[in-house]
Amino acid sequence: MEFLYEYGLFLAKAVTIVAAIIAVVIVVLASSMKQKAEKGELKLTNLSENLALLKHDLKEELLSKKAFKAYEKQLKADEKAKEKEQKDQVEEAEPKVFVVDFKGSIDAGEVASLREEISAILAIADKGDEVIVNVESGGGMVHGYGLASSQLDRLRQAEIPLTICVDKVAASGGYMMACVANKIYSAPFAIVGSIGVVAQVPNFNRLLKKHDIDYEQHTAGDFKRTLTIFGENTDEGREKFQKELEETHVLFKAFIAKYRPDLDLDKVATGEHWYGQQAIELGLVDEIATSDDVIMKLANERTVIKVQYQLKKTLSDKIAHGASLSFNSIFNKFAEKNQPLK
């Protein structure tokens, strides 16, 4: 029995050491792979062609043979007429519409792809081209969404018409992005607005004191830390923290006013949100329509191209992204509990 006990103890130690070595190797490999796989790839999809192919397939399925033959004949005639028209206007390129999707998380990490997509569009856009960005975000970190908004502003600075479509939600930082557009479309029940600032900080100081656990924090500068998670917060720190929130709100309102000067900020910058049907009355959006309506209409008239930049992800990136999605999912479910149901 003593031999078995010693053998089991030895085996447990060996397994522990091997597991530790494997963990270190995985971390090192993930780190090196991350450095090699920083770049991604740009993917372009012709939505106009996809829509035309879908329409053709549906016609073939639903029409009689005679009717489909007549449809194809007319289609070829239209194509020839279009080709002839293009030959007469060789010097003028056909205006294009570029479509970008932005589904933002709390840290707005998706701005890395957005930056590449905007840069690609600016590199090839001609006079008369437009950009549509489908924004879906409930907001998040100020600096992340500030950068995302600045990326969209690059299009405005280049005088390329920018349209934002909101199908589900563009609130807080999401609306900060949306307001940069020349025109904002919203679905009837999309959530828009929430022009405000919020911060929540848990404090475990009383719990630590209860268990006789000391916590020390050393800073240089009176307000290097205002509120802390483990230390004892002061009224002075709380006052400074609230002041910082108010200052951020002032900057937020000034940013909104720059792009939508006709908004009554005293009425809409209260932190409240509205549905699309209400938002149009307040001037937060310009028209009620889904992104599908807007894109399909344009696809029948012009060449619509979806631009998507996909970052190559390492194992560590995928694990971190999965954790972020899980957190966002929990946060969104919690937020949805406060939303009325129809």
VEXFITOR-438429 format. One record per residue (C-alpha): residue in one letter; x, y, z; residue number from 1. Coordinates in nm, 3 decimals, always signed. Each point is the difference from the previous one (the first is absolute). Layout:
# VEXFITOR-438429
residu:px:py:pz:num
A:X:Y:Z:NUM
...
This chain:
# VEXFITOR-438429
residu:px:py:pz:num
M:+0.000:+0.000:+0.000:1
E:+0.288:+0.237:+0.083:2
F:+0.153:-0.071:-0.343:3
L:-0.330:+0.084:-0.175:4
Y:-0.032:+0.321:+0.200:5
E:+0.355:+0.112:-0.090:6
Y:-0.054:-0.096:-0.363:7
G:-0.326:+0.198:-0.014:8
L:+0.172:+0.302:+0.154:9
F:+0.285:-0.024:-0.252:10
L:-0.250:-0.032:-0.287:11
A:-0.193:+0.307:+0.117:12
K:+0.320:+0.206:+0.016:13
A:+0.107:-0.118:-0.346:14
V:-0.339:+0.086:-0.154:15
T:+0.011:+0.343:+0.165:16
I:+0.348:+0.075:-0.136:17
V:-0.092:-0.119:-0.351:18
A:-0.319:+0.208:+0.003:19
A:+0.197:+0.308:+0.109:20
I:+0.255:-0.052:-0.280:21
I:-0.278:-0.043:-0.260:22
A:-0.171:+0.318:+0.124:23
V:+0.324:+0.199:-0.034:24
V:+0.059:-0.138:-0.352:25
I:-0.356:+0.092:-0.107:26
V:+0.042:+0.356:+0.131:27
V:+0.334:+0.042:-0.180:28
L:-0.135:-0.143:-0.327:29
A:-0.316:+0.212:+0.020:30
S:+0.211:+0.311:+0.058:31
S:+0.228:-0.070:-0.297:32
M:-0.294:-0.090:-0.226:33
K:-0.177:+0.321:+0.095:34
Q:+0.297:+0.204:-0.121:35
K:+0.003:-0.186:-0.334:36
A:-0.377:+0.024:-0.058:37
E:-0.068:+0.367:+0.063:38
K:-0.114:+0.060:-0.356:39
G:-0.330:-0.112:-0.145:40
E:-0.162:-0.007:-0.340:41
L:-0.239:+0.227:-0.184:42
K:-0.309:-0.163:-0.148:43
L:-0.217:+0.170:-0.264:44
T:-0.349:-0.132:-0.085:45
N:-0.206:+0.137:-0.289:46
L:-0.348:+0.021:+0.154:47
S:-0.154:+0.124:-0.326:48
E:+0.114:-0.317:-0.181:49
N:-0.123:-0.220:+0.285:50
L:-0.342:+0.167:-0.010:51
A:-0.021:-0.035:-0.380:52
L:+0.090:-0.371:+0.020:53
L:-0.260:-0.056:+0.273:54
K:-0.265:+0.177:-0.207:55
H:+0.093:-0.207:-0.307:56
D:-0.021:-0.329:+0.192:57
L:-0.338:+0.092:+0.151:58
K:-0.139:+0.097:-0.341:59
E:+0.117:-0.330:-0.146:60
E:-0.168:-0.190:+0.282:61
L:-0.329:+0.190:+0.005:62
L:-0.068:+0.101:-0.363:63
S:-0.123:-0.224:-0.278:64
K:+0.256:-0.097:-0.265:65
K:-0.150:+0.244:-0.248:66
A:-0.007:+0.288:+0.249:67
F:+0.356:-0.074:+0.117:68
K:+0.122:-0.002:-0.363:69
A:-0.155:+0.343:-0.053:70
Y:+0.158:+0.121:+0.325:71
E:+0.346:-0.119:-0.108:72
K:-0.042:+0.161:-0.341:73
Q:-0.087:+0.333:+0.161:74
L:+0.288:-0.042:+0.244:75
K:+0.251:-0.043:-0.287:76
A:-0.144:+0.302:-0.178:77
D:+0.040:+0.210:+0.316:78
E:+0.360:-0.120:+0.044:79
K:+0.088:+0.093:-0.361:80
A:-0.157:+0.344:+0.043:81
K:+0.198:+0.050:+0.321:82
E:+0.326:-0.110:-0.165:83
K:-0.061:+0.242:-0.288:84
E:-0.068:+0.282:+0.245:85
Q:+0.321:-0.079:+0.189:86
K:+0.202:+0.007:-0.326:87
D:-0.130:+0.350:-0.069:88
Q:+0.110:+0.106:+0.348:89
V:+0.341:-0.165:+0.024:90
E:+0.157:+0.281:+0.196:91
E:-0.262:+0.001:+0.276:92
A:+0.014:-0.290:+0.248:93
E:-0.330:-0.137:+0.124:94
P:-0.066:+0.126:+0.355:95
K:+0.032:-0.268:+0.265:96
V:-0.144:-0.053:+0.346:97
F:+0.224:-0.160:+0.263:98
V:-0.162:-0.182:+0.293:99
V:+0.171:-0.060:+0.335:100
D:-0.134:-0.180:+0.309:101
F:+0.096:+0.110:+0.352:102
K:-0.125:-0.214:+0.286:103
G:+0.168:+0.155:+0.300:104
S:+0.093:-0.156:+0.334:105
I:+0.055:+0.190:+0.325:106
D:+0.365:+0.080:-0.076:107
A:-0.073:+0.077:-0.370:108
G:+0.282:-0.237:-0.095:109
E:-0.160:-0.034:-0.344:110
V:+0.144:+0.343:-0.085:111
A:+0.318:-0.179:-0.114:112
S:-0.191:-0.151:-0.293:113
L:-0.200:+0.320:-0.056:114
R:+0.324:+0.194:-0.041:115
E:+0.118:-0.235:-0.275:116
E:-0.338:+0.006:-0.175:117
I:-0.017:+0.380:-0.001:118
S:+0.359:+0.026:-0.124:119
A:-0.074:-0.243:-0.283:120
I:-0.309:+0.198:-0.105:121
L:+0.187:+0.331:+0.008:122
A:+0.271:-0.154:-0.219:123
I:-0.241:-0.095:-0.282:124
A:-0.304:+0.228:+0.037:125
D:-0.084:+0.226:-0.294:126
K:-0.215:+0.309:-0.027:127
G:-0.366:-0.093:+0.042:128
D:+0.065:-0.309:+0.214:129
E:-0.179:-0.049:+0.332:130
V:+0.053:-0.200:+0.318:131
I:-0.259:-0.178:+0.216:132
V:+0.096:-0.117:+0.348:133
N:-0.234:-0.235:+0.188:134
V:+0.054:+0.084:+0.366:135
E:-0.108:-0.231:+0.280:136
S:+0.123:+0.096:+0.345:137
G:-0.129:+0.090:+0.343:138
G:+0.316:+0.202:+0.067:139
G:+0.296:-0.057:+0.228:140
M:+0.338:+0.155:+0.074:141
V:+0.032:+0.367:-0.090:142
H:+0.344:-0.017:-0.161:143
G:-0.092:-0.306:-0.210:144
Y:-0.317:+0.152:-0.143:145
G:+0.170:+0.337:-0.035:146
L:+0.254:-0.163:-0.231:147
A:-0.274:-0.185:-0.193:148
S:-0.183:+0.330:-0.054:149
S:+0.324:+0.162:-0.117:150
Q:+0.043:-0.277:-0.258:151
L:-0.343:+0.083:-0.144:152
D:+0.088:+0.368:+0.004:153
R:+0.283:-0.078:-0.244:154
L:-0.271:-0.062:-0.260:155
R:-0.166:+0.332:+0.078:156
Q:+0.334:+0.178:-0.029:157
A:+0.051:-0.163:-0.342:158
E:-0.349:+0.128:-0.098:159
I:-0.131:-0.352:-0.060:160
P:-0.372:-0.019:+0.088:161
L:-0.047:-0.219:+0.306:162
T:-0.322:-0.177:+0.096:163
I:-0.055:-0.185:+0.328:164
C:-0.263:-0.273:+0.032:165
V:-0.121:-0.112:+0.344:166
D:-0.198:-0.324:+0.001:167
K:+0.019:-0.087:+0.370:168
V:+0.188:+0.245:+0.219:169
A:+0.228:+0.304:-0.024:170
A:+0.010:+0.135:+0.352:171
S:+0.256:+0.203:+0.193:172
G:+0.332:-0.068:-0.182:173
G:-0.199:-0.163:-0.280:174
Y:-0.192:+0.325:-0.053:175
M:+0.325:+0.195:+0.023:176
M:+0.102:-0.192:-0.314:177
A:-0.339:+0.038:-0.168:178
C:-0.017:+0.378:+0.038:179
V:+0.310:+0.042:-0.221:180
A:-0.206:-0.108:-0.303:181
N:-0.155:+0.231:-0.257:182
K:-0.318:-0.207:+0.036:183
I:-0.124:-0.247:+0.263:184
Y:-0.256:-0.273:-0.070:185
S:-0.162:-0.189:+0.285:186
A:-0.226:-0.304:+0.018:187
P:-0.334:+0.081:+0.172:188
F:+0.093:-0.167:+0.329:189
A:+0.376:+0.051:-0.002:190
I:+0.133:+0.154:+0.323:191
V:+0.162:+0.339:-0.055:192
G:+0.144:+0.271:+0.223:193
S:+0.120:-0.053:+0.357:194
I:+0.217:+0.312:-0.020:195
G:+0.144:-0.026:+0.347:196
V:+0.291:-0.141:+0.201:197
V:-0.009:-0.278:+0.258:198
A:+0.261:-0.165:+0.223:199
Q:-0.047:-0.269:+0.264:200
V:+0.267:-0.096:+0.253:201
P:-0.046:-0.279:+0.257:202
N:+0.177:+0.044:+0.333:203
F:+0.116:-0.286:+0.223:204
N:+0.161:+0.208:+0.276:205
R:-0.249:-0.096:+0.275:206
L:+0.031:-0.368:-0.093:207
L:+0.381:+0.019:+0.029:208
K:-0.025:+0.177:+0.336:209
K:-0.243:-0.265:+0.125:210
H:+0.263:-0.267:-0.068:211
D:+0.290:+0.210:+0.133:212
I:+0.158:+0.039:-0.345:213
D:+0.207:+0.314:-0.056:214
Y:+0.011:+0.172:-0.340:215
E:+0.255:+0.262:-0.094:216
Q:+0.006:+0.227:-0.305:217
H:+0.277:+0.251:-0.063:218
T:-0.036:+0.282:-0.252:219
A:+0.182:+0.317:-0.103:220
G:-0.254:+0.270:-0.075:221
D:-0.315:+0.084:+0.196:222
F:-0.234:-0.149:-0.256:223
K:+0.206:-0.277:-0.161:224
R:-0.276:-0.222:+0.134:225
T:-0.340:+0.143:+0.090:226
L:-0.204:-0.310:+0.083:227
T:+0.152:-0.338:+0.079:228
I:-0.137:-0.354:+0.013:229
F:+0.177:-0.113:+0.319:230
G:+0.094:+0.320:+0.183:231
E:-0.223:+0.230:+0.203:232
N:-0.153:+0.262:-0.229:233
T:-0.021:+0.362:+0.114:234
D:-0.262:+0.269:-0.065:235
E:+0.272:+0.202:-0.171:236
G:+0.076:-0.292:-0.233:237
R:-0.369:-0.051:-0.078:238
E:-0.043:+0.370:-0.077:239
K:+0.299:-0.004:-0.237:240
F:-0.126:-0.315:-0.169:241
Q:-0.345:+0.156:-0.055:242
K:+0.164:+0.313:-0.139:243
E:+0.192:-0.210:-0.253:244
L:-0.325:-0.166:-0.110:245
E:-0.164:+0.341:-0.046:246
E:+0.298:+0.125:-0.204:247
T:-0.020:-0.307:-0.224:248
H:-0.373:+0.063:-0.049:249
V:+0.072:+0.360:-0.105:250
L:+0.251:-0.124:-0.260:251
F:-0.250:-0.260:-0.121:252
K:-0.272:+0.264:-0.048:253
A:+0.241:+0.232:-0.180:254
F:+0.092:-0.283:-0.238:255
I:-0.367:-0.071:-0.076:256
A:-0.072:+0.371:-0.053:257
K:+0.285:+0.025:-0.253:258
Y:-0.165:-0.250:-0.237:259
R:-0.369:+0.053:+0.082:260
P:-0.026:+0.367:+0.094:261
D:-0.380:+0.008:-0.018:262
L:-0.042:-0.244:+0.289:263
D:-0.151:+0.130:+0.323:264
L:+0.275:-0.137:+0.226:265
D:-0.176:+0.104:+0.320:266
K:-0.280:-0.234:-0.105:267
V:+0.194:-0.296:-0.144:268
A:+0.330:-0.002:+0.193:269
T:-0.153:-0.127:+0.323:270
G:+0.129:-0.357:-0.027:271
E:-0.342:-0.122:-0.118:272
H:-0.045:-0.220:-0.305:273
W:-0.281:-0.005:-0.256:274
Y:-0.136:-0.232:-0.265:275
G:+0.047:+0.093:-0.364:276
Q:-0.356:+0.128:-0.041:277
Q:+0.051:+0.238:+0.292:278
A:+0.358:+0.088:-0.097:279
I:-0.105:+0.138:-0.339:280
E:-0.233:+0.250:+0.171:281
L:+0.287:+0.114:+0.223:282
G:+0.240:+0.035:-0.294:283
L:+0.233:-0.276:+0.118:284
V:-0.051:-0.186:-0.331:285
D:-0.112:+0.112:-0.346:286
E:-0.210:-0.284:-0.144:287
I:-0.164:-0.326:+0.107:288
A:+0.132:-0.294:-0.202:289
T:+0.203:-0.317:+0.051:290
S:+0.348:-0.044:-0.145:291
D:-0.146:-0.264:-0.235:292
D:-0.243:+0.254:-0.148:293
V:+0.275:+0.256:-0.054:294
I:+0.254:-0.244:-0.149:295
M:-0.247:-0.185:-0.227:296
K:-0.124:+0.327:-0.147:297
L:+0.354:+0.115:-0.074:298
A:+0.103:-0.343:-0.135:299
N:-0.261:+0.033:-0.276:300
E:+0.146:+0.334:-0.107:301
R:+0.373:-0.020:+0.069:302
T:+0.283:-0.242:+0.079:303
V:-0.009:-0.077:+0.372:304
I:+0.313:-0.157:+0.149:305
K:+0.034:-0.132:+0.353:306
V:+0.342:+0.065:+0.153:307
Q:+0.112:-0.226:+0.282:308
Y:+0.341:-0.019:+0.165:309
Q:+0.057:-0.321:+0.194:310
L:+0.285:-0.011:+0.250:311
K:+0.182:-0.332:+0.028:312
K:-0.058:-0.134:+0.350:313
T:+0.234:-0.214:+0.204:314
L:-0.116:-0.250:+0.262:315
S:+0.046:+0.256:+0.278:316
D:-0.197:+0.259:-0.200:317
K:-0.287:-0.246:-0.052:318
I:-0.014:-0.083:+0.371:319
A:+0.002:+0.371:+0.092:320
H:-0.262:+0.079:-0.265:321
G:-0.221:-0.283:+0.128:322
A:+0.025:+0.133:+0.354:323
S:-0.084:+0.351:-0.123:324
L:-0.305:-0.127:-0.191:325
S:-0.119:-0.190:+0.306:326
F:+0.033:+0.312:+0.215:327
N:-0.181:+0.211:-0.260:328
S:-0.276:-0.260:-0.025:329
I:-0.052:+0.004:+0.378:330
F:+0.007:+0.382:+0.003:331
N:-0.251:+0.026:-0.285:332
K:-0.237:-0.253:+0.160:333
F:+0.017:+0.198:+0.322:334
A:-0.077:+0.324:-0.190:335
E:-0.286:-0.163:-0.192:336
K:-0.176:-0.084:+0.326:337
N:-0.069:+0.372:+0.036:338
Q:-0.152:+0.022:-0.348:339
P:-0.380:-0.031:-0.041:340
L:-0.121:-0.288:-0.214:341
K:-0.263:+0.013:-0.272:342
